Amino acid sequence: MVEAVFTFFKSFANSPYGFIALFFASLLEAMVIPTGTDFLLIALVLANPSLWIWFSFNAAISSAIGSVGGYMIGNKGGRPILKKLIPFQKIDWLQRAYQKYDVWAIGIGGISP
């Protein structure tokens, strides 16, 4: 499975679209979905070691932009979207649990994949 994912990302390494794919993969990963950006970054650097700084800079900048986008999505549409997807009782339970374990919730969320 991992080898299949790495082979898929390796196909971008020798492609002229690798840099652009890394940008959008990092952007999406920071904003909404995990995309496996690390595999793509590794494949690109292994294929072009002299460009490692540009690939790293690309991933960092696009991740920062995606984080701002994810924040804006959550800030503007978070509660209304949550109300459409989850019953009120669960939202209330989650809110009470978050208020009780706020530091732990953020810490565990920050270190988990």
DSSP file with accessible surface (Angstrom, degrees, kcal/mol):
  #  RESIDUE AA STRUCTURE BP1 BP2  ACC     N-H-->O    O-->H-N    N-H-->O    O-->H-N    TCO  KAPPA ALPHA  PHI   PSI    X-CA   Y-CA   Z-CA
    1    1 A M     >        0   0  183      0, 0.0     4,-2.1     0, 0.0     5,-0.2   0.000 360.0 360.0 360.0 -50.7    0.0    0.0    0.0
    2    2 A V  H  >  +     0   0   95      1,-0.2     4,-2.9     2,-0.2     5,-0.2   0.903 360.0  52.6 -63.4 -38.3    2.7    2.5    1.0
    3    3 A E  H  > S+     0   0  156      1,-0.2     4,-2.7     2,-0.2    -1,-0.2   0.891 107.6  51.5 -66.1 -36.2    4.7    1.5   -2.0
    4    4 A A  H  > S+     0   0   64      2,-0.2     4,-2.2     1,-0.2    -1,-0.2   0.919 111.6  47.1 -65.9 -41.0    1.8    2.2   -4.3
    5    5 A V  H  X S+     0   0   44     -4,-2.1     4,-2.4     2,-0.2     5,-0.2   0.934 113.3  48.3 -64.7 -44.8    1.2    5.6   -2.8
    6    6 A F  H  X S+     0   0   56     -4,-2.9     4,-2.6     1,-0.2    -2,-0.2   0.904 110.1  52.1 -64.6 -37.9    4.9    6.4   -3.1
    7    7 A T  H  X S+     0   0   75     -4,-2.7     4,-1.3     2,-0.2    -1,-0.2   0.908 108.8  51.4 -63.8 -40.1    5.0    5.2   -6.8
    8    8 A F  H  < S+     0   0  118     -4,-2.2     4,-0.5     1,-0.2     3,-0.4   0.944 114.2  42.1 -61.2 -47.8    2.0    7.5   -7.5
    9    9 A F  H >X S+     0   0   20     -4,-2.4     3,-1.1     1,-0.2     4,-0.6   0.835 107.8  61.2 -70.2 -30.7    3.8   10.5   -6.0
   10   10 A K  H >X S+     0   0  112     -4,-2.6     3,-0.9     1,-0.3     4,-0.8   0.813  91.7  67.7 -65.5 -26.8    7.1    9.5   -7.6
   11   11 A S  H 3< S+     0   0   74     -4,-1.3    -1,-0.3    -3,-0.4     3,-0.2   0.811  99.6  50.6 -64.0 -25.7    5.4    9.9  -11.0
   12   12 A F  H X4 S+     0   0   57     -3,-1.1     3,-1.3    -4,-0.5     6,-0.4   0.693  92.7  77.9 -79.9 -20.1    5.1   13.6  -10.3
   13   13 A A  H << S+     0   0    3     -3,-0.9    -1,-0.2    -4,-0.6    -2,-0.2   0.866 102.7  33.6 -62.1 -39.0    8.8   13.9   -9.4
   14   14 A N  T 3< S+     0   0  136     -4,-0.8    -1,-0.3    -3,-0.2    -2,-0.1   0.247 103.6  98.1 -99.8  13.0   10.1   13.8  -13.0
   15   15 A S  S X  S-     0   0   35     -3,-1.3     3,-1.5     1,-0.1     4,-0.3  -0.721  79.0-128.5 -98.9 149.3    7.1   15.7  -14.3
   16   16 A P  T 3  S+     0   0  112      0, 0.0     4,-0.3     0, 0.0     3,-0.3   0.655 109.3  62.5 -68.0 -10.1    7.0   19.5  -14.9
   17   17 A Y  T 3> S+     0   0  153      1,-0.2     4,-3.0     2,-0.1     5,-0.2   0.403  73.5  95.9 -94.6   2.1    3.8   19.5  -12.7
   18   18 A G  H <> S+     0   0    1     -3,-1.5     4,-2.4    -6,-0.4     5,-0.2   0.911  84.1  48.1 -59.8 -45.1    5.6   18.3   -9.6
   19   19 A F  H  > S+     0   0   95     -4,-0.3     4,-1.9    -3,-0.3    -1,-0.2   0.924 115.6  44.6 -63.4 -42.3    6.1   21.8   -8.1
   20   20 A I  H  > S+     0   0   90     -4,-0.3     4,-2.4     2,-0.2     5,-0.2   0.902 112.0  52.6 -69.6 -40.4    2.4   22.7   -8.8
   21   21 A A  H  X S+     0   0   21     -4,-3.0     4,-2.7     1,-0.2     5,-0.2   0.903 108.8  50.9 -62.3 -40.3    1.2   19.4   -7.5
   22   22 A L  H  X S+     0   0    0     -4,-2.4     4,-2.4    -5,-0.2     5,-0.3   0.915 108.9  51.9 -63.2 -41.4    3.1   20.0   -4.3
   23   23 A F  H  X S+     0   0   63     -4,-1.9     4,-2.2     1,-0.2    -2,-0.2   0.963 115.1  39.7 -59.4 -51.5    1.6   23.4   -3.9
   24   24 A F  H  X S+     0   0  112     -4,-2.4     4,-2.7     2,-0.2     5,-0.2   0.868 114.2  53.3 -72.2 -33.7   -2.0   22.3   -4.2
   25   25 A A  H  X S+     0   0   15     -4,-2.7     4,-2.4    -5,-0.2    -1,-0.2   0.931 112.5  44.8 -64.9 -43.2   -1.4   19.1   -2.2
   26   26 A S  H  X S+     0   0    3     -4,-2.4     4,-2.1    -5,-0.2    -2,-0.2   0.893 112.9  52.0 -66.5 -39.0    0.0   21.2    0.7
   27   27 A L  H  X S+     0   0   28     -4,-2.2     4,-1.8    -5,-0.3    -2,-0.2   0.954 113.6  42.4 -61.7 -49.8   -2.8   23.7    0.4
   28   28 A L  H  X>S+     0   0   73     -4,-2.7     4,-2.7     1,-0.2     5,-1.9   0.868 111.6  55.4 -66.1 -37.7   -5.5   21.1    0.5
   29   29 A E  H  <5S+     0   0   70     -4,-2.4    -1,-0.2    -5,-0.2    -2,-0.2   0.914 112.5  41.9 -63.8 -40.9   -3.8   19.2    3.3
   30   30 A A  H  <5S+     0   0   30     -4,-2.1    -1,-0.2    -5,-0.2    -2,-0.2   0.822 121.3  42.8 -73.8 -28.6   -3.7   22.3    5.5
   31   31 A M  H  <5S-     0   0   58     -4,-1.8    -2,-0.2    -5,-0.2    -3,-0.2   0.951 133.5 -29.9 -86.5 -52.3   -7.2   23.4    4.6
   32   32 A V  T  <5S+     0   0   89     -4,-2.7    -3,-0.2     1,-0.3    -4,-0.1   0.676 110.2  36.4-139.8 -42.7   -9.4   20.3    4.6
   33   33 A I      < -     0   0   89     -5,-1.9     2,-0.3     2,-0.0    -1,-0.3  -0.951  69.5-112.6-130.9 145.4   -8.1   16.8    3.8
   34   34 A P        +     0   0  115      0, 0.0    -5,-0.1     0, 0.0    -8,-0.1  -0.594  35.3 173.3 -72.6 130.2   -4.9   14.9    4.4
   35   35 A T        -     0   0   36     -2,-0.3    -9,-0.1   -10,-0.2   -10,-0.0   0.453  48.6-107.3-118.9  -5.5   -3.2   14.3    1.0
   36   36 A G    >>  +     0   0   22    -11,-0.1     4,-1.4     3,-0.1     3,-0.7   0.879  53.7 163.6  79.6  37.3    0.1   12.7    1.8
   37   37 A T  H 3>  +     0   0    5      1,-0.2     4,-2.9   -12,-0.2     5,-0.2   0.835  68.0  64.5 -58.3 -33.7    2.2   15.8    1.0
   38   38 A D  H 3> S+     0   0  107      1,-0.2     4,-2.6     2,-0.2    -1,-0.2   0.901 100.6  50.3 -59.9 -41.8    5.2   14.3    2.8
   39   39 A F  H <> S+     0   0   73     -3,-0.7     4,-2.4     2,-0.2    -1,-0.2   0.912 112.4  47.3 -62.3 -42.7    5.4   11.5    0.2
   40   40 A L  H  X S+     0   0    2     -4,-1.4     4,-2.6     2,-0.2    -2,-0.2   0.922 111.6  50.1 -65.9 -42.8    5.3   13.9   -2.6
   41   41 A L  H  X S+     0   0   38     -4,-2.9     4,-2.4     1,-0.2     5,-0.2   0.932 111.9  48.0 -62.0 -43.8    7.9   16.2   -1.0
   42   42 A I  H  X S+     0   0   88     -4,-2.6     4,-2.6    -5,-0.2     5,-0.2   0.932 112.0  49.4 -62.0 -45.4   10.3   13.2   -0.5
   43   43 A A  H  X S+     0   0    3     -4,-2.4     4,-1.9     1,-0.2    -2,-0.2   0.916 111.9  48.5 -62.2 -41.5    9.8   12.0   -4.0
   44   44 A L  H  X S+     0   0    2     -4,-2.6     4,-2.0     1,-0.2    -1,-0.2   0.917 113.0  46.7 -65.8 -42.5   10.5   15.5   -5.5
   45   45 A V  H  < S+     0   0   41     -4,-2.4    -2,-0.2     2,-0.2    -1,-0.2   0.899 111.5  51.2 -68.4 -39.6   13.6   16.0   -3.4
   46   46 A L  H  < S+     0   0  122     -4,-2.6    -1,-0.2    -5,-0.2    -2,-0.2   0.879 114.1  44.6 -64.8 -34.7   15.0   12.5   -4.2
   47   47 A A  H  < S+     0   0   37     -4,-1.9    -1,-0.2     1,-0.2    -2,-0.2   0.821 131.3  21.5 -77.7 -30.2   14.5   13.2   -7.9
   48   48 A N    ><  +     0   0   54     -4,-2.0     3,-1.9    -5,-0.2    -1,-0.2  -0.607  67.7 171.3-137.7  73.4   15.9   16.7   -7.8
   49   49 A P  G >  S+     0   0   83      0, 0.0     3,-1.4     0, 0.0     4,-0.2   0.810  76.1  62.0 -59.7 -29.7   18.2   17.1   -4.7
   50   50 A S  G 3  S+     0   0  105      1,-0.3     3,-0.3     2,-0.1     4,-0.1   0.698 101.6  53.5 -71.5 -14.5   19.5   20.4   -5.7
   51   51 A L  G <> S+     0   0   70     -3,-1.9     4,-2.2    -7,-0.2     3,-0.4   0.204  71.4 114.8-102.2  15.5   16.0   21.9   -5.6
   52   52 A W  H <> S+     0   0  142     -3,-1.4     4,-2.5     1,-0.2     5,-0.2   0.867  73.6  53.6 -57.8 -37.8   15.2   20.8   -2.0
   53   53 A I  H  > S+     0   0   88     -3,-0.3     4,-2.5     1,-0.2    -1,-0.2   0.903 109.4  48.1 -67.0 -37.2   15.1   24.4   -0.7
   54   54 A W  H  > S+     0   0  151     -3,-0.4     4,-2.4     2,-0.2    -1,-0.2   0.892 112.2  48.8 -70.0 -39.6   12.5   25.4   -3.3
   55   55 A F  H  X S+     0   0    9     -4,-2.2     4,-2.5     2,-0.2    -2,-0.2   0.925 113.6  47.0 -65.1 -42.1   10.3   22.4   -2.7
   56   56 A S  H  X S+     0   0   46     -4,-2.5     4,-2.5    -5,-0.2    -2,-0.2   0.919 113.0  48.3 -65.4 -43.8   10.5   23.0    1.1
   57   57 A F  H  X S+     0   0  123     -4,-2.5     4,-2.7    -5,-0.2     5,-0.3   0.918 111.2  51.5 -62.1 -43.0    9.7   26.7    0.7
   58   58 A N  H  X S+     0   0    9     -4,-2.4     4,-2.4     1,-0.2     5,-0.3   0.933 111.6  46.3 -59.0 -48.0    6.8   25.8   -1.7
   59   59 A A  H  X S+     0   0   14     -4,-2.5     4,-2.0     1,-0.2    -1,-0.2   0.903 113.9  48.7 -65.3 -39.3    5.3   23.3    0.8
   60   60 A A  H  X S+     0   0   60     -4,-2.5     4,-2.1     2,-0.2    -2,-0.2   0.932 113.7  44.8 -67.7 -45.7    5.7   25.7    3.7
   61   61 A I  H  X S+     0   0   72     -4,-2.7     4,-2.4     2,-0.2     5,-0.2   0.936 115.2  46.7 -65.4 -46.1    4.1   28.7    2.0
   62   62 A S  H  X S+     0   0    0     -4,-2.4     4,-2.6    -5,-0.3    -1,-0.2   0.879 111.5  52.6 -67.2 -32.5    1.2   26.7    0.5
   63   63 A S  H  X S+     0   0   49     -4,-2.0     4,-2.2    -5,-0.3    -1,-0.2   0.906 109.2  49.3 -67.2 -39.7    0.6   25.1    3.9
   64   64 A A  H  X S+     0   0   55     -4,-2.1     4,-1.9     2,-0.2    -2,-0.2   0.924 112.3  47.7 -64.5 -43.0    0.4   28.5    5.6
   65   65 A I  H  X S+     0   0   85     -4,-2.4     4,-2.2     1,-0.2    -2,-0.2   0.924 112.2  50.1 -63.5 -42.4   -2.0   29.8    3.0
   66   66 A G  H  X S+     0   0    0     -4,-2.6     4,-2.8     1,-0.2    -2,-0.2   0.866 106.7  55.2 -64.6 -34.4   -4.1   26.6    3.4
   67   67 A S  H  X S+     0   0   61     -4,-2.2     4,-2.4     2,-0.2    -1,-0.2   0.909 108.0  48.2 -65.3 -40.5   -4.1   27.1    7.2
   68   68 A V  H  X S+     0   0   88     -4,-1.9     4,-2.4     2,-0.2    -2,-0.2   0.923 112.4  49.7 -64.7 -42.0   -5.5   30.6    6.8
   69   69 A G  H  X S+     0   0   16     -4,-2.2     4,-2.3     2,-0.2    -2,-0.2   0.912 110.5  49.4 -62.7 -42.8   -8.2   29.2    4.4
   70   70 A G  H  X S+     0   0   20     -4,-2.8     4,-2.4     2,-0.2    -1,-0.2   0.897 110.3  51.2 -63.2 -39.2   -9.1   26.4    6.8
   71   71 A Y  H  X S+     0   0  157     -4,-2.4     4,-3.0     1,-0.2     5,-0.2   0.926 109.8  49.8 -62.0 -43.8   -9.4   29.0    9.6
   72   72 A M  H  X S+     0   0  107     -4,-2.4     4,-2.5     2,-0.2     5,-0.4   0.900 109.8  50.8 -64.7 -39.4  -11.7   31.1    7.5
   73   73 A I  H  X S+     0   0   81     -4,-2.3     4,-2.4     1,-0.2     5,-0.3   0.944 115.5  42.3 -61.1 -48.1  -13.9   28.2    6.6
   74   74 A G  H  X S+     0   0   43     -4,-2.4     4,-1.3     3,-0.2     5,-0.3   0.889 115.7  49.1 -67.0 -37.7  -14.2   27.2   10.3
   75   75 A N  H  < S+     0   0   95     -4,-3.0    -2,-0.2    -5,-0.2     4,-0.2   0.909 121.3  32.7 -70.6 -40.9  -14.7   30.8   11.5
   76   76 A K  H  < S+     0   0  167     -4,-2.5    -2,-0.2    -5,-0.2    -3,-0.2   0.851 138.0  15.9 -85.7 -36.8  -17.4   31.7    8.9
   77   77 A G  H  X S+     0   0   17     -4,-2.4     4,-2.2    -5,-0.4     5,-0.3   0.369  91.9 105.5-122.1   7.4  -19.2   28.4    8.4
   78   78 A G  H  X S+     0   0   27     -4,-1.3     4,-2.5    -5,-0.3     5,-0.2   0.945  85.0  36.5 -57.5 -60.1  -18.2   26.2   11.3
   79   79 A R  H  > S+     0   0  112     -5,-0.3     4,-2.6     2,-0.2     5,-0.2   0.942 118.7  48.2 -66.2 -46.7  -21.2   26.2   13.6
   80   80 A P  H  > S+     0   0   74      0, 0.0     4,-1.3     0, 0.0    -1,-0.2   0.913 115.1  46.0 -60.8 -40.7  -23.9   26.2   10.8
   81   81 A I  H  X S+     0   0   85     -4,-2.2     4,-1.4     2,-0.2     3,-0.3   0.924 112.0  51.5 -66.1 -42.2  -22.1   23.4    9.0
   82   82 A L  H  X S+     0   0   62     -4,-2.5     4,-2.6    -5,-0.3     3,-0.3   0.906 106.5  54.2 -61.0 -40.8  -21.7   21.5   12.2
   83   83 A K  H  < S+     0   0  135     -4,-2.6    -1,-0.2     1,-0.2    -2,-0.2   0.816 108.4  49.6 -64.7 -30.1  -25.4   21.9   13.0
   84   84 A K  H  < S+     0   0  183     -4,-1.3    -1,-0.2    -3,-0.3    -2,-0.2   0.786 119.2  36.9 -76.8 -27.6  -26.3   20.4    9.6
   85   85 A L  H  < S+     0   0  134     -4,-1.4    -2,-0.2    -3,-0.3    -3,-0.1   0.763 117.0  42.6 -97.1 -28.1  -24.0   17.4   10.0
   86   86 A I  S  < S-     0   0   50     -4,-2.6    -1,-0.2    -5,-0.2     5,-0.1  -0.963  84.7-108.1-128.0 138.6  -24.3   16.5   13.8
   87   87 A P    >>  -     0   0   75      0, 0.0     4,-1.8     0, 0.0     3,-0.6  -0.233  33.2-114.4 -61.7 151.6  -27.3   16.3   16.1
   88   88 A F  H 3> S+     0   0  141      1,-0.2     4,-2.7     2,-0.2     5,-0.2   0.850 112.8  59.2 -57.2 -38.8  -27.6   19.0   18.7
   89   89 A Q  H 3> S+     0   0  137      1,-0.2     4,-2.3     2,-0.2    -1,-0.2   0.904 107.5  46.0 -61.1 -40.1  -27.1   16.6   21.6
   90   90 A K  H <> S+     0   0  133     -3,-0.6     4,-2.7     2,-0.2    -1,-0.2   0.878 111.0  52.1 -70.8 -37.2  -23.7   15.6   20.3
   91   91 A I  H  X S+     0   0    8     -4,-1.8     4,-2.5     2,-0.2    -2,-0.2   0.938 110.9  48.4 -62.5 -43.2  -22.7   19.2   19.7
   92   92 A D  H  X S+     0   0   62     -4,-2.7     4,-2.3     2,-0.2    -2,-0.2   0.926 112.6  48.0 -63.1 -43.9  -23.6   20.1   23.2
   93   93 A W  H  X S+     0   0  153     -4,-2.3     4,-2.6    -5,-0.2     5,-0.2   0.924 112.3  49.3 -62.7 -44.1  -21.7   17.1   24.6
   94   94 A L  H  X S+     0   0   79     -4,-2.7     4,-2.6     2,-0.2    -2,-0.2   0.906 110.1  51.2 -62.3 -39.6  -18.7   17.9   22.5
   95   95 A Q  H  X S+     0   0   77     -4,-2.5     4,-2.2     2,-0.2    -2,-0.2   0.923 111.9  46.2 -66.3 -42.7  -18.8   21.6   23.7
   96   96 A R  H  X S+     0   0  134     -4,-2.3     4,-1.9     2,-0.2    -2,-0.2   0.921 113.7  49.1 -65.5 -40.8  -18.9   20.5   27.3
   97   97 A A  H  X S+     0   0   27     -4,-2.6     4,-2.7     1,-0.2    -2,-0.2   0.907 111.0  50.3 -65.7 -39.3  -16.1   18.0   26.9
   98   98 A Y  H  < S+     0   0  113     -4,-2.6     4,-0.2     1,-0.2    -1,-0.2   0.912 109.8  50.0 -65.0 -41.1  -14.0   20.6   25.1
   99   99 A Q  H  < S+     0   0  125     -4,-2.2     3,-0.4     1,-0.2    -1,-0.2   0.866 115.0  44.8 -66.1 -32.5  -14.5   23.1   27.9
  100  100 A K  H  < S+     0   0  149     -4,-1.9    -2,-0.2     1,-0.2    -1,-0.2   0.887 128.6  24.9 -76.6 -40.7  -13.5   20.5   30.4
  101  101 A Y  S  X S+     0   0  119     -4,-2.7     4,-2.8    -5,-0.2     5,-0.2  -0.146  78.3 140.5-117.1  38.3  -10.5   19.2   28.6
  102  102 A D  H  > S+     0   0   76     -3,-0.4     4,-2.1     1,-0.2     5,-0.2   0.889  73.1  43.2 -55.4 -49.4   -9.5   22.2   26.4
  103  103 A V  H  > S+     0   0  107      1,-0.2     4,-2.5     2,-0.2    -1,-0.2   0.925 116.6  48.0 -65.1 -42.3   -5.7   22.0   26.7
  104  104 A W  H  > S+     0   0  182      2,-0.2     4,-2.8     1,-0.2     5,-0.3   0.894 109.6  53.2 -65.7 -39.4   -5.7   18.2   26.3
  105  105 A A  H  X S+     0   0   43     -4,-2.8     4,-2.1     2,-0.2    -2,-0.2   0.931 113.3  42.5 -62.6 -43.9   -8.0   18.4   23.3
  106  106 A I  H  X S+     0   0  107     -4,-2.1     4,-2.0    -5,-0.2    -2,-0.2   0.925 115.5  49.9 -69.4 -42.0   -5.8   20.9   21.5
  107  107 A G  H  X S+     0   0   38     -4,-2.5     4,-1.5    -5,-0.2    -2,-0.2   0.940 113.8  43.7 -63.0 -47.1   -2.6   19.1   22.5
  108  108 A I  H  X S+     0   0   99     -4,-2.8     4,-1.6     1,-0.2     3,-0.2   0.918 114.3  50.7 -67.0 -40.5   -3.8   15.7   21.3
  109  109 A G  H  < S+     0   0   49     -4,-2.1    -1,-0.2    -5,-0.3    -2,-0.2   0.858 109.3  52.7 -62.8 -33.7   -5.2   17.2   18.1
  110  110 A G  H  < S+     0   0   65     -4,-2.0    -1,-0.2     1,-0.2    -2,-0.2   0.818 115.6  37.2 -74.4 -28.9   -1.9   18.9   17.5
  111  111 A I  H  < S+     0   0  147     -4,-1.5    -1,-0.2    -3,-0.2    -2,-0.2   0.606  96.7  92.8-100.5 -10.6    0.3   15.8   17.8
  112  112 A S     <        0   0   62     -4,-1.6    -4,-0.0    -5,-0.2     0, 0.0  -0.515 360.0 360.0 -82.8 151.7   -2.0   13.2   16.1
  113  113 A P              0   0  177      0, 0.0    -1,-0.1     0, 0.0    -2,-0.1  -0.212 360.0 360.0 -71.9 360.0   -1.7   12.5   12.4
